[in-house]
Amino acid sequence: MAKRRRVGNLLALAVLSTLTQRPMHPYEMASILRERGKDRDMPIKWGSLYTVVQNLEKHGLVAATGSVREGGRPERTVYAITDAGSDESSATGAGTGVESRA
């Protein structure tokens, strides 16, 4: 029997794929996804994005690595993909249409 994917949400797969580039905060993830036109494939809403990132962290697919503050802006938590997240992204990445840029 085929192994069931841990991540079935398209936005979660796109987040994992985006994090293969480098650690970043959700605002930057959303900006990169929009630059790539992924907002035409799926809705990228702030509430949904933060919920997805929290769920990925809860399941050990991403981890908070610190926080950054730029100017007078609020502090932003930076996330990195874990080994388990990389495995999941590699196993399912072909279907997301989100390419990793090394």
C-alpha positions, 0 to 999 in steps of 0.5 A, a space after each residue: 500500500 502506498 504511503 499516505 502524504 502527511 501534507 495534502 494542503 496545496 498552500 502547505 506544500 507551497 510553503 515547504 517548497 519555498 522554505 527549501 530556498 532559505 529560512 524566512 518569515 511568513 510575510 516573505 513566504 507570501 511575497 515570494 509565492 505572489 511573485 511566482 504567481 501562485 496567488 492565481 492557483 490558490 488563495 494566499 490569505 494572511 490568516 490561512 498562511 499563519 495557520 498553515 505555518 503553525 500546523 507545519 511547525 506542530 507536525 515537525 515539518 518546519 521549525 522557528 529559528 529566531 525572529 527579526 525586526 526591521 525598523 519600527 515593524 513588529 518582530 517576525 518569526 523566521 522559520 526553516 524547513 526540517 529534515 522531515 519537511 524536506 523529505 515531504 517536499 521532495 516526495 510531493 514537490 513535483 505536484 505543487 508547481 512551485 520550483 525551488 531556486 538553488 
